[in-house]
Amino acid sequence: MKRKEKPHIVDHRTRSLEDLENDRWGEPTFGSSVVQRVHAARTKPIRDLTAGELRLLISQKVGLPYLVPLALEKLDADPLTWGSFYEGDLLAAVLALPPETVARHSGWRERIDQIAQRYFEEINRLEGSASLRDDMRSRYDRFKNGR
């Protein structure tokens, strides 16, 4: 009996943004640390990006179709994910996405809404979190209202 071959499936998470977008930026021509870090992160397999790198790239609007689903997975696991600066800064970057970008991707808005609700439930349990909660509430309100 002949064995049926399984189709070869390439996991896009093993590839870098440079590969996925087929766009090599080369060496940065501007010396800022943000530019340097964005360029470096674009060369890593996306599965290896840290929460901080995801936050940075998403806030710079780089690679969104590939990175937002990955960020949403991390936020599903922990809405308070700390990227670089504070608990929930990855969520803050996602909430700042342009409304037209969110509208183009099925399911993003609903997932973001669910994650934000869990964020508020969890942040309310932490002492000294009122300013974080209030800031995120403002960001979430802007997100819900399309800016």
Secondary structure, 3 states (H helix, E strand, C coil): CCCCCCCCCCCHHHCEHHHHHCCCCCCCCCCCHHHHHHHHHCCCEHHHCCHHHHHHHHHCCCCHHHHHHHHHHHHHHCCCCECCCCECHHHHHHHCCCHHHHHCCCCHHHHHHHHHHHHHHHHCCCCCCHHHHHHHHHHHHHHHCCC
